[in-house]
């Protein structure tokens, strides 16, 4: 898939905003390009929301220990947020090029150990985007 100049500019701006700390820059570009191609603001908003939610729960969870009060509930919220993000990504890539479909399946949608880390990294980037969106709204 070819990434448009507009999408590339958004990713570069976001990467700069994050202190060059994006973890899944190429996949973010693919996600934004697919959403733009499908002309679906709704799916990108849903993905950004679910990714941001996952990142927030992860942030709280990693500060806890398994003995902490409410730890099991946080684990359940983490799993639910992860499944929601996976589901939303699946909808986005369902009718796309086989190469992209396979890549997203292998990295984000399959049931292997690396998927949790990959989804968490993507959630970090999506949360950065949401933070940028909120800052731009505040600053008019």
C-alpha positions as CSV (number, residue, x, y, z in Angstrom):
1,X,0.0,0.0,0.0
2,X,1.3,3.4,-0.9
3,X,1.0,6.0,1.9
4,X,-0.2,9.4,0.8
5,X,1.8,12.5,1.4
6,X,-1.0,13.8,3.7
7,X,-0.9,10.7,5.8
8,X,2.9,10.8,5.9
9,X,2.8,14.4,7.1
10,X,0.3,13.5,9.9
11,X,2.6,10.6,11.0
12,X,5.7,12.9,10.9
13,X,3.9,15.6,12.9
14,X,2.7,13.0,15.4
15,X,6.2,11.5,15.7
16,X,7.7,14.9,16.3
17,X,4.9,15.7,18.9
18,X,5.7,12.4,20.7
19,X,9.4,13.3,21.0
20,X,10.2,10.8,18.2
21,X,8.8,8.1,20.5
22,X,6.2,6.4,18.2
23,X,6.6,2.6,18.4
24,X,4.5,1.5,15.4
25,X,4.9,4.4,13.0
26,X,4.5,2.3,9.8
27,X,1.4,0.6,11.1
28,X,-0.1,3.9,12.3
29,X,0.4,5.2,8.7
30,X,-1.3,2.1,7.3
31,X,-4.2,2.5,9.7
32,X,-4.7,6.2,8.9
33,X,-4.4,5.5,5.1
34,X,-6.9,2.6,5.2
35,X,-9.4,4.8,7.2
36,X,-8.9,7.6,4.7
37,X,-9.3,5.3,1.7
38,X,-12.5,3.9,3.2
39,X,-13.6,7.5,4.1
40,X,-14.4,6.3,7.5
41,X,-13.8,8.8,10.3
42,X,-15.9,6.5,12.5
43,X,-13.6,3.5,12.4
44,X,-10.5,5.6,13.0
45,X,-12.2,7.4,15.9
46,X,-13.2,4.0,17.3
47,X,-9.6,2.6,16.9
48,X,-8.1,5.7,18.6
49,X,-10.6,5.5,21.4
50,X,-10.0,1.8,22.0
51,X,-6.2,2.1,21.8
52,X,-6.2,5.0,24.2
53,X,-8.4,3.1,26.6
54,X,-6.0,0.1,26.4
55,X,-3.0,2.3,27.0
56,X,-4.6,3.9,30.1
57,X,-5.5,0.6,31.6
58,X,-2.0,-0.7,30.9
59,X,-0.5,2.3,32.6
60,X,-2.5,1.6,35.8
61,X,-2.0,-2.2,35.6
62,X,1.8,-2.0,35.4
63,X,2.0,0.1,38.6
64,X,0.1,-2.7,40.5
65,X,1.1,-6.1,41.8
66,X,-1.0,-9.2,41.5
67,X,-1.7,-8.8,45.3
68,X,-3.1,-5.3,44.8
69,X,-6.7,-4.6,45.4
70,X,-8.6,-4.6,42.2
71,X,-5.8,-6.2,40.2
72,X,-8.0,-8.9,38.8
73,X,-10.5,-6.3,37.6
74,X,-7.7,-4.4,35.9
75,X,-6.6,-7.5,34.2
76,X,-10.1,-8.1,32.9
77,X,-10.4,-4.5,31.7
78,X,-7.0,-4.8,30.0
79,X,-8.2,-8.0,28.2
80,X,-11.5,-6.4,27.2
81,X,-9.7,-3.3,25.9
82,X,-7.3,-5.4,24.0
83,X,-10.1,-7.5,22.4
84,X,-11.9,-4.3,21.5
85,X,-8.9,-2.9,19.7
86,X,-8.3,-6.2,17.9
87,X,-11.9,-6.3,16.8
88,X,-11.7,-2.7,15.5
89,X,-8.5,-3.4,13.6
90,X,-10.0,-6.5,12.1
91,X,-12.9,-4.4,10.8
92,X,-10.5,-1.9,9.3
93,X,-8.4,-4.4,7.4
94,X,-11.1,-6.9,6.5
95,X,-11.3,-5.8,2.8
96,X,-7.8,-4.8,2.0
97,X,-4.7,-6.1,0.3
98,X,-3.7,-9.7,1.2
99,X,-0.2,-8.5,2.3
100,X,-1.7,-5.9,4.8
101,X,-4.3,-8.4,6.0
102,X,-1.6,-11.0,6.7
103,X,0.7,-8.5,8.4
104,X,-2.0,-7.2,10.7
105,X,-3.2,-10.8,11.4
106,X,0.3,-11.9,12.3
107,X,1.1,-8.8,14.4
108,X,-2.2,-7.8,16.1
109,X,-4.9,-10.3,15.5
110,X,-3.4,-13.8,16.0
111,X,-3.1,-15.6,19.4
112,X,0.6,-15.5,20.1
113,X,2.7,-14.0,22.8
114,X,4.0,-11.1,20.8
115,X,0.5,-9.8,20.0
116,X,0.0,-8.4,23.5
117,X,3.2,-6.4,23.3
118,X,2.4,-5.2,19.7
119,X,-1.1,-4.1,20.7
120,X,0.3,-2.3,23.7
121,X,2.9,-0.5,21.5
122,X,0.2,0.5,19.0
123,X,-2.1,1.6,21.9
124,X,0.8,3.9,23.0
125,X,0.9,5.5,19.6
126,X,-2.9,5.9,19.4
127,X,-2.9,7.5,22.8
128,X,-0.3,10.0,21.6
129,X,-2.6,10.8,18.7
130,X,-5.6,11.3,21.0
131,X,-3.5,13.5,23.2
132,X,-2.5,15.6,20.2
133,X,-6.1,15.8,19.1
134,X,-7.1,17.0,22.5
135,X,-4.3,19.6,22.7
136,X,-5.3,21.0,19.3
137,X,-8.9,21.3,20.4
138,X,-7.9,23.2,23.5
139,X,-5.7,25.6,21.5
140,X,-8.3,26.2,19.0
